[in-house]
């Protein structure tokens, strides 16, 4: 057995012995960060629900903002609905 074969066998054995944990089936919106404002950088899970509702309301205040922040609006609604 040469050295290269030994390394390949060791790598294969490690994969079989310690499989990776399964990927989450749905996103954890609590880990989403607020991109602007006084709570910039805060996680949804660390922000009071009324603050998230205020951010969503502001994002929906004009059609231009609603388009620009459509993903953020979706994430806030998905987080608050859980």
C-alpha positions as CSV (number, residue, x, y, z in Angstrom):
1,X,0.0,0.0,0.0
2,X,1.5,3.3,-1.0
3,X,1.1,6.6,0.9
4,X,-1.6,8.1,-1.4
5,X,-3.8,5.0,-1.0
6,X,-3.4,5.2,2.8
7,X,-4.6,8.9,2.8
8,X,-7.5,8.1,0.6
9,X,-8.6,5.2,2.8
10,X,-8.3,7.4,5.9
11,X,-10.4,10.1,4.4
12,X,-13.1,7.6,3.4
13,X,-13.1,6.1,6.9
14,X,-13.5,9.5,8.5
15,X,-16.6,10.2,6.4
16,X,-18.1,6.9,7.3
17,X,-17.4,7.3,11.0
18,X,-18.5,10.9,11.5
19,X,-21.2,11.9,9.1
20,X,-22.1,15.6,8.9
21,X,-25.3,16.7,10.7
22,X,-28.3,17.0,8.5
23,X,-29.1,20.4,6.9
24,X,-31.9,22.3,8.5
25,X,-35.2,21.8,6.6
26,X,-36.4,25.4,7.1
27,X,-34.6,28.6,7.6
28,X,-34.1,30.0,11.2
29,X,-35.5,33.5,10.7
30,X,-34.5,34.3,14.3
31,X,-30.9,34.5,13.2
32,X,-31.6,37.2,10.6
33,X,-30.0,40.5,11.3
34,X,-31.7,43.9,10.9
35,X,-29.9,45.8,8.1
36,X,-30.6,49.4,9.2
37,X,-32.0,51.7,11.9
38,X,-31.4,51.9,15.6
39,X,-31.4,48.1,15.8
40,X,-28.9,47.6,13.0
41,X,-27.1,44.3,13.3
42,X,-29.4,42.9,16.0
43,X,-30.9,39.5,15.5
44,X,-34.6,39.1,15.1
45,X,-34.7,36.9,18.1
46,X,-33.1,39.6,20.2
47,X,-35.5,42.3,19.0
48,X,-39.0,42.9,20.5
49,X,-41.9,42.0,18.2
50,X,-43.2,45.5,18.2
51,X,-39.9,46.8,16.8
52,X,-40.0,44.2,14.0
53,X,-43.6,45.2,13.2
54,X,-42.5,48.9,13.1
55,X,-39.7,48.0,10.7
56,X,-42.1,46.1,8.5
57,X,-44.6,48.9,8.6
58,X,-42.0,51.4,7.5
59,X,-40.7,49.1,4.7
60,X,-44.3,48.9,3.4
61,X,-44.9,52.6,3.7
62,X,-44.2,53.3,0.0
63,X,-44.2,51.0,-3.1
64,X,-40.5,51.7,-3.7
65,X,-39.5,50.7,-0.2
66,X,-41.8,47.6,-0.4
67,X,-39.9,46.5,-3.5
68,X,-36.5,47.3,-2.1
69,X,-37.1,45.5,1.2
70,X,-39.3,42.7,0.0
71,X,-37.0,40.0,1.4
72,X,-36.8,41.7,4.7
73,X,-40.6,42.0,4.9
74,X,-41.0,38.4,4.1
75,X,-38.4,37.3,6.7
76,X,-40.1,39.5,9.4
77,X,-43.5,38.0,8.6
78,X,-42.2,34.5,8.6
79,X,-40.5,35.0,12.0
80,X,-43.5,36.6,13.6
81,X,-45.8,33.9,12.3
82,X,-43.9,31.2,14.2
